[in-house]
């Protein structure tokens, strides 16, 4: 059993507790939080509350989470498979899909789906993350490469660590840029004021480099291709927010979301990597998801 506690700040008062906690614990869905409240695993000021309870300043919230079940379940789901052989599988991940099991997401992750359609996955990362070599944020779509065996996992992990894997993303950002291409070099660390966010900061940070070029310009929006030379948490999202051009839909990092999209429009578009066994150079490319494509179509019509 894991226990968490937090104190409500004045700026957050007035919200329903289930909505507030779903924002605070990004990996927990609102329905899962409501389930915890019903099971009396969430208390406020040492009292059991209802899911509709509205928090006030200085409320002390305690939350208990049971440890995840020891075995991850195989759950049949539709996966967009880009490539597969005996050593690797590459998928075009949907947005709104967590990569591996975490609190609130035990049976609806990419790993659950992979276990239902793949006979073997690498065991190096343990039972919660079989085959997972790298990750994408829940609401980021695009290419994800998974190892089917330990030998492949070690080889892929070595390439990612050595930064010999080339990763290109498409992002729709707010505003228009002054340059057709550029380099963003700004260190990223944990935001001292928001534990679930990252930020550009000088201290307690790591070097982060993103290179971009404009793919298409619209009225007040720009489609860019971004190559990341480092793999910091939320790197592209933080870097463009830092420039004053947050990714459309990324309200966590300042998007006004005037286009009313349901997630940040960020997509892992291209991946250049050596096959873990044959060492043959491989290139994978993933089509944009429908929600992303529809927004671009609307913007083109307004040109």
C-alpha positions in Angstrom: 0.0 0.0 0.0 1.4 3.4 -1.0 0.3 6.5 0.8 0.2 10.1 -0.5 -0.7 13.4 1.2 -1.1 17.0 0.0 -2.4 20.3 1.2 -4.8 22.3 -0.9 -3.6 25.8 -1.9 -5.9 28.8 -2.0 -5.7 29.1 -5.8 -7.2 25.5 -6.1 -10.1 25.8 -3.7 -13.7 25.4 -5.0 -12.9 22.4 -7.2 -14.5 19.0 -6.8 -12.0 16.7 -5.2 -12.2 14.1 -7.9 -11.4 16.6 -10.6 -8.6 18.2 -8.5 -6.9 14.9 -7.8 -7.2 13.8 -11.5 -5.2 16.9 -12.4 -2.7 16.5 -9.6 -2.1 12.8 -10.1 -1.8 12.7 -13.9 -1.7 8.9 -14.1 -5.0 8.5 -12.2 -8.3 8.8 -14.1 -11.2 10.6 -12.6 -13.3 7.4 -12.5 -10.5 5.6 -10.6 -10.3 8.4 -8.1 -14.1 8.2 -7.6 -13.6 4.4 -7.0 -11.0 5.2 -4.3 -13.3 7.7 -2.6 -16.1 5.0 -2.6 -13.7 2.5 -1.0 -12.8 5.1 1.6 -9.1 5.2 0.5 -9.2 9.0 0.2 -9.8 11.2 3.3 -9.9 15.0 3.8 -8.8 16.3 7.2 -9.0 12.6 8.4 -12.7 12.4 7.4 -14.3 10.2 4.7 -15.8 12.4 2.0 -18.1 12.2 -1.0 -16.9 12.4 -4.6 -18.7 15.7 -5.0 -16.9 17.3 -2.1 -15.4 20.7 -3.0 -12.0 21.4 -1.6 -11.1 24.5 0.4 -7.8 26.2 1.3 -5.6 24.2 3.6 -7.6 21.0 3.3 -5.3 18.0 4.1 -5.9 15.2 1.7 -4.7 11.6 2.3 -4.8 9.0 -0.5 -3.9 5.3 -0.3 -3.1 3.2 -3.4 -2.9 -0.6 -3.4 0.2 -2.0 -5.0 -0.4 -3.1 -8.6 -1.3 -6.8 -9.2 1.8 -8.9 -9.7 0.7 -10.0 -13.2 -0.2 -7.7 -16.0 -3.3 -8.8 -17.9 -3.4 -9.4 -21.6 -6.3 -7.2 -23.0 -7.3 -7.4 -26.6 -7.3 -4.0 -28.3 -6.6 -2.5 -31.7 -3.0 -1.6 -32.1 -1.7 0.2 -35.2 1.3 -2.0 -36.1 3.8 -0.3 -38.4 6.4 -3.1 -38.5 7.0 -6.5 -36.8 9.5 -9.3 -37.0 10.8 -11.9 -34.5 12.8 -9.3 -32.6 10.9 -6.0 -32.5 7.4 -4.6 -33.0 6.8 -0.9 -34.0 3.4 0.7 -33.4 1.8 4.0 -34.2 0.5 4.8 -30.7 -2.8 6.4 -30.2 -3.2 9.5 -28.1 -5.0 9.0 -24.7 -3.2 5.7 -24.2 -0.7 5.1 -21.4 2.3 3.0 -22.4 2.6 0.7 -19.4 0.5 0.0 -16.3 0.4 2.6 -13.6 -2.1 3.6 -10.9 -5.5 4.1 -12.5 -4.4 2.4 -15.7 -3.9 -1.3 -15.1 -5.8 -2.8 -18.0 -5.9 -0.2 -20.8 -2.3 0.3 -21.7 -0.1 -0.4 -24.7 1.6 -3.2 -22.7 -1.8 -4.9 -22.0 -2.6 -4.8 -25.7 0.9 -6.1 -26.7 0.6 -9.1 -24.3 -2.6 -10.0 -26.1 -1.1 -10.1 -29.6 2.6 -10.9 -29.1 3.9 -14.2 -27.8 7.1 -12.9 -26.3 8.3 -9.6 -24.9 11.7 -8.7 -23.3 11.6 -9.2 -19.5 14.5 -6.8 -18.7 12.2 -4.0 -17.5 10.1 -6.4 -15.3 6.5 -7.4 -15.3 5.1 -3.9 -15.5 7.1 -2.8 -18.5 7.8 -5.8 -20.7 9.6 -4.9 -23.9 9.4 -1.2 -23.2 12.6 0.6 -24.3 11.4 4.2 -24.5 8.2 6.0 -23.8 5.7 8.5 -25.2 3.5 10.8 -23.0 -0.1 9.6 -22.6 -1.5 12.2 -25.0 1.4 12.1 -27.5 0.8 9.8 -30.5 3.3 8.2 -32.9 6.1 5.7 -33.1 7.0 3.4 -30.3 9.5 0.5 -30.7 9.2 -2.5 -28.5 11.7 -5.4 -27.9 10.5 -9.0 -28.1 13.5 -10.5 -26.4 16.2 -9.5 -24.0 19.0 -9.4 -26.6 17.0 -6.9 -28.7 16.2 -4.9 -25.6 19.8 -4.5 -24.7 20.8 -3.4 -28.2 18.0 -0.9 -28.5 18.6 0.5 -25.0 22.3 0.9 -25.9 21.4 2.9 -29.0 19.0 5.2 -27.1 21.6 5.8 -24.4 24.3 6.6 -27.0 21.9 9.0 -28.7 22.4 7.3 -32.1 18.6 7.0 -32.6 17.2 9.8 -34.6 13.7 10.8 -33.5 11.5 13.3 -35.4 8.2 14.7 -34.2 5.5 16.8 -35.8 4.0 19.5 -33.5 1.4 22.1 -34.2 2.4 25.2 -32.2 0.6 28.5 -31.5 1.8 31.6 -33.3 4.3 32.0 -36.2 8.0 31.8 -36.0 10.6 34.4 -37.2 12.9 31.7 -38.6 12.3 28.8 -41.0 14.5 26.6 -38.8 16.4 26.8 -35.6 18.0 25.2 -32.5 16.6 25.4 -29.0 19.3 24.7 -26.4 17.8 25.2 -22.9 18.3 23.1 -19.8 15.3 21.3 -18.4 14.5 20.3 -14.8 11.6 19.7 -12.4 9.4 22.8 -12.0 9.9 23.9 -8.4 6.3 25.1 -8.1 4.6 22.1 -9.8 5.9 18.6 -9.2 4.2 17.2 -12.3 5.7 19.8 -14.6 9.1 20.4 -16.1 10.6 23.8 -16.8 13.6 25.5 -18.3 15.9 26.4 -15.4 19.6 27.0 -14.7 20.0 24.9 -11.6 18.9 21.3 -10.9 18.5 20.7 -14.6 20.0 18.7 -17.5 21.1 20.0 -20.9 18.4 19.7 -23.6 18.6 20.3 -27.3 15.8 20.4 -29.9 16.2 21.3 -33.6 13.2 22.4 -35.6 12.2 23.4 -39.1 8.9 24.8 -40.4 6.8 22.4 -42.4 3.7 24.5 -43.0 2.5 28.0 -41.8 -1.1 29.0 -41.1 -2.9 32.0 -39.7 -1.6 32.1 -36.1 -0.3 28.5 -36.1 2.7 26.7 -37.4 3.4 23.0 -38.1 7.0 22.2 -37.2 9.2 19.1 -37.5 11.3 18.7 -34.4 14.4 16.5 -33.9 15.4 15.9 -30.3 19.1 15.4 -29.6 18.4 14.7 -25.9 15.4 12.9 -24.4 14.3 14.9 -21.4 10.8 14.6 -19.9 8.3 16.7 -21.9 11.3 18.2 -23.8 9.5 19.5 -26.9 6.5 20.7 -24.9 8.7 22.6 -22.5 11.0 24.1 -25.2 8.2 25.5 -27.3 6.4 26.8 -24.3 9.6 28.5 -23.3 9.8 30.2 -26.7 6.2 31.5 -26.2 4.8 29.1 -28.8 3.2 26.3 -26.8 1.9 23.2 -28.6 -1.8 23.4 -29.5 -3.9 21.7 -26.8 -1.1 21.5 -24.3 -2.8 23.5 -21.5 -0.3 22.1 -19.0 2.3 24.2 -20.7 0.4 27.3 -21.6 -1.7 26.5 -24.7 -4.8 28.7 -25.0 -6.4 25.8 -26.9 -8.6 28.0 -29.1 -9.0 25.1 -31.5 -10.7 23.0 -28.7 -8.6 19.9 -29.2 -8.6 17.2 -26.6 -4.8 16.7 -26.3 -1.5 18.2 -27.3 -0.9 18.0 -31.0 2.4 16.2 -30.8 3.2 13.2 -32.9 6.3 11.0 -33.1 6.6 10.9 -36.9 9.9 9.3 -37.9 12.4 7.0 -36.3 15.8 6.1 -37.6 17.5 3.1 -35.8 19.6 0.1 -36.4 17.9 -3.3 -36.2 19.0 -4.7 -32.8 20.1 -8.0 -34.3 21.1 -7.5 -37.9 22.3 -4.0 -37.3 20.7 -3.0 -40.6 19.7 0.7 -40.7 15.9 1.1 -40.6 13.5 4.0 -41.0 10.0 4.0 -39.7 7.3 6.6 -40.4 3.9 7.0 -38.8 0.9 8.7 -40.3 -0.7 11.5 -38.3 -3.7 10.5 -36.3 -7.1 11.6 -37.5 -7.6 14.3 -34.8 -4.3 15.9 -35.8 -5.0 15.6 -39.5 -8.5 17.1 -39.2 -7.1 20.2 -37.4 -4.6 20.7 -40.2 -7.3 20.3 -42.8 -9.5 23.0 -41.1 -6.5 25.4 -40.9 -5.7 24.9 -44.6 -9.2 25.8 -45.5 -8.9 29.1 -43.7 -5.7 30.1 -45.5 
